Amino acid sequence: MKAVLLTGNGGFDRLDYRDDVPVPAPKAGEVLIRVGAAGVNNTDINTRTGWYSKAVTAGTTSAGGVGGFTEAKSEDSGWTGAALAFPRIQGADACGRIVAVGADVDARRIGERVLIEPVFRGPDGDPYRITYFGSDRDGAFAEFAIAPALHAHRIESRLSDAELASFPCAYSAAENMLARAGLAAGETVLITGASGGVGSAAVQLARRRGATVIAVAGEAKAAAVLSLGASRVIPRDADLLAQVGRETVDVVIDVVGGAHFPHLLDLLRRGGRYAAAGAIAGPVVELDLRTLYLKDLRLIGCTVLEPEVFGNLVLYIERGEIKPVIASIHPLSAIVAAQREFLAKQHTGKIVLLPSA
């Protein structure tokens, strides 16, 4: 089958496109899917470059995002803080059809169109002992992929494979942050990185909850973000306190981090909630503990999905309550061009790869 093998941490030369990779066979409890489309995500770049290593302190879009971070340590370069096994087929987003099943899986599932929930829960019931599709195990940057049957969600939709592949990682991350933060109708939420995959998803999903959305994005992308449901868009480099006002926001949804972090906490009302699932502007931030405890704030890190999140997401898609936002579509063989486009951050929405193109 065609696939892209990540051969180690580093630059684009670590992405090896091949057409002779064996098709995997599903084990007990697993399904084999023919991948119709796969989305590109920050985690693909971060894993390739070694950004998850604690030795790295720069943002994901710095020079290291292209050539890799030379300071990264192999022993903690995986997103779980452990070493990665190479070669690895990446790709956390997948839409496809089940073509084979392992033991203990109903054979009637063959032919189902599915979305893969990318965070795989373990069999022992510990919600934090998880593996990630395309990181700890092979993912969707291939014509075929294996997933636990439990995490292959049947979907009925007229959307294309490319459109559906834009949902799993970004939209589940966004919905999970909103759920963890308990965003309710009538509240005000500020969303950073609002033109990216997770940010644009969060704008739609927050509006679906009946919240007022203040988005932070580049000025060139303001119209696109407003069309998704934001009430206003603040330029990325603006003075947030001057533009928004101190203690005027109930929830902050942040995938950016970096130098703006202290100001994001200043925007929160007393008892406000801050949820993070990324740090593209830099993972090391300044925190005044007095702001945290004197305002009774809650800081929430979000990786593990709440059990209901992905099933709800599938329902939202089937009901037409959220829409895909596609920036571009590439053949899998053009993965380097797709990642260069991703790192340039000039796009709005998701970049998608077609393995069979």
NORZI-V874543 format. One line per field, one symbol per residue. burial: b if it has 16 or more other C-alpha atoms within 10 Angstrom, else e. Layout:
burial->???
This chain:
burial->ebbbbbbbbbbbebbbbeeeeeeeebbeebbbbbbbbbbbbbbbbbbbbbbbbeebbbbbbeebbbbbbeebbbebbbbbeeebeeebbbbbbbbbbbbbbbeebeeebbebbbbbbbbbbeeeeeeeebbbbbbbbbbbbbbbbbbbbebbbbbeeeeebbbbbbbbbbbbbbbbbbbbbebbeeebbbbbbbbbbbbbbbbbbbbeeebbbbbbbbeebbebbbebbbebbbbbeeebeeeeebbbbbbbbbbbbbebbeebbbbbbbebbbbbbbbbbbbbeeeeeeebeebebbeeebbbbeeebbeebbeebeeeebbbbbbbbbebbebbebbeebbeeebbbbbbbbbbe
